[in-house]
Amino acid sequence: MTIGDGKGTGSGDNKIQQIVPSSQLYLHPSDSPSLMLTQTIFNGENYELWADAVRNGLDAKNKLGFVEGSDKKPVETKEEESLESVAWRQCNAMVKAWIRNVLEPRLHLSITFSGIVTEIWKELKECFSTGNAPRVHQLKGKLNKCKQGKDESVVEYYTKLKSILDELENYSRSQCSGGAAATLSKEREEEKVHPFLMGLDTIKYGHIRSKLLMKDDITSLSRAYALVLREERHKFVTKGKEEMNEAAMAVRVGVDSKDAQEETKPKTCTYCKKPWHTEENCYQKHGFPS
């Protein structure tokens, strides 16, 4: 989209054409080929998660049409390249650079010789998209094996589990409206609580898991996570106090032991340098009794 503005000098008017900011062909001055659309890097196995993150980033930049195919190259009707054609070519190159930035280096060659972003996107999908059924099966297998490690914090375990649950939810085909949608959403949220509790370290959090299962108001994963996290922090504080008490006891035992040694150590006379008496009772200084 272009607009005409400005006035010329002399016999006629010169129209200044420019791309308006609302156009998908507009590039902001801050846009550069080194920009990272997402922190999720495509490694050849995480296509669905990566593609969703890239689409979100492109949508924020008003460039989603370049991968979906809605922003096609303008048809040339004149010998001279039009403003729209130049802008499209620049945007296409920019989006191509953005996509390359979020690919692992070993995958760069797969798009090096492709010129149009739509073709690049289509090729990546055909090569790496595994389809819903195999991916859902894989995710459910990961969900069943998702357990809290021995030295893993609750935050790390929750993040690992939540990423699997969120991706599974993206593949859900159930669509409802009105009250049914609210009911279905509530049931799904309640179902997420159980794999979270089952994967917790039994030794550390077995008692809090039993306590939560006895409650009827734990209907969301975030609520269950908050309560378990509170328990973890309580354990951390308690453990810190116990360690401080043990250190204090060790110091006290050391002091008492030193005092005991001082009490059992024989006294030495400072005058004759012999043990078992003091200078006040020293016979050599004061004389022997008659």
Secondary structure as the mmCIF struct_conf table of DSSP 4:
data_model
#
loop_
_struct_conf.conf_type_id
_struct_conf.id
_struct_conf.beg_label_comp_id
_struct_conf.beg_label_asym_id
_struct_conf.beg_label_seq_id
_struct_conf.end_label_comp_id
_struct_conf.end_label_asym_id
_struct_conf.end_label_seq_id
STRN STRN1 THR A 2 ASP A 5
BEND BEND1 THR A 9 THR A 9
TURN_TY1_P TURN_TY1_P1 GLY A 10 SER A 11
BEND BEND2 GLY A 12 GLY A 12
HELX_LH_PP_P HELX_LH_PP_P1 ASP A 13 LYS A 15
STRN STRN2 ILE A 16 ILE A 19
TURN_TY1_P TURN_TY1_P2 PRO A 21 SER A 22
BEND BEND3 SER A 23 SER A 23
TURN_TY1_P TURN_TY1_P3 GLN A 24 LEU A 25
TURN_TY1_P TURN_TY1_P4 PRO A 29 SER A 30
TURN_TY1_P TURN_TY1_P5 PRO A 33 SER A 34
BEND BEND4 LEU A 37 LEU A 37
BEND BEND5 GLN A 39 GLN A 39
STRN STRN3 PHE A 42 PHE A 42
BEND BEND6 GLY A 44 GLU A 45
HELX_RH_AL_P HELX_RH_AL_P1 TYR A 47 ALA A 60
TURN_TY1_P TURN_TY1_P6 LYS A 61 ASN A 62
TURN_TY1_P TURN_TY1_P7 LEU A 64 LEU A 64
HELX_RH_AL_P HELX_RH_AL_P2 GLY A 65 GLU A 68
TURN_TY1_P TURN_TY1_P8 GLY A 69 GLY A 69
BEND BEND7 ASP A 71 ASP A 71
HELX_LH_PP_P HELX_LH_PP_P2 LYS A 72 GLU A 76
BEND BEND8 LYS A 78 GLU A 80
HELX_LH_PP_P HELX_LH_PP_P3 GLU A 81 SER A 82
HELX_RH_AL_P HELX_RH_AL_P3 LEU A 83 ASN A 101
TURN_TY1_P TURN_TY1_P9 VAL A 102 VAL A 102
STRN STRN4 LEU A 103 LEU A 103
HELX_RH_3T_P HELX_RH_3T_P1 PRO A 105 SER A 110
TURN_TY1_P TURN_TY1_P10 ILE A 111 PHE A 113
HELX_RH_AL_P HELX_RH_AL_P4 VAL A 117 PHE A 128
HELX_RH_AL_P HELX_RH_AL_P5 ASN A 132 LYS A 145
TURN_TY1_P TURN_TY1_P11 LYS A 150 ASP A 151
HELX_RH_AL_P HELX_RH_AL_P6 VAL A 154 ASN A 170
TURN_TY1_P TURN_TY1_P12 TYR A 171 TYR A 171
TURN_TY1_P TURN_TY1_P13 GLY A 178 GLY A 178
HELX_RH_AL_P HELX_RH_AL_P7 GLY A 179 MET A 198
TURN_TY1_P TURN_TY1_P14 GLY A 199 GLY A 199
BEND BEND9 LEU A 200 LEU A 200
HELX_RH_AL_P HELX_RH_AL_P8 THR A 202 LEU A 213
TURN_TY1_P TURN_TY1_P15 MET A 214 MET A 214
BEND BEND10 ASP A 216 ASP A 216
BEND BEND11 SER A 220 SER A 220
HELX_RH_AL_P HELX_RH_AL_P9 LEU A 221 THR A 264
BEND BEND12 LYS A 265 LYS A 265
HELX_LH_PP_P HELX_LH_PP_P4 PRO A 266 LYS A 267
STRN STRN5 THR A 268 THR A 268
TURN_TY1_P TURN_TY1_P16 THR A 270 CYS A 272
STRN STRN6 PRO A 275 PRO A 275
BEND BEND13 TRP A 276 HIS A 277
HELX_RH_3T_P HELX_RH_3T_P2 GLU A 279 ASN A 281
HELX_RH_AL_P HELX_RH_AL_P10 TYR A 283 HIS A 286
#
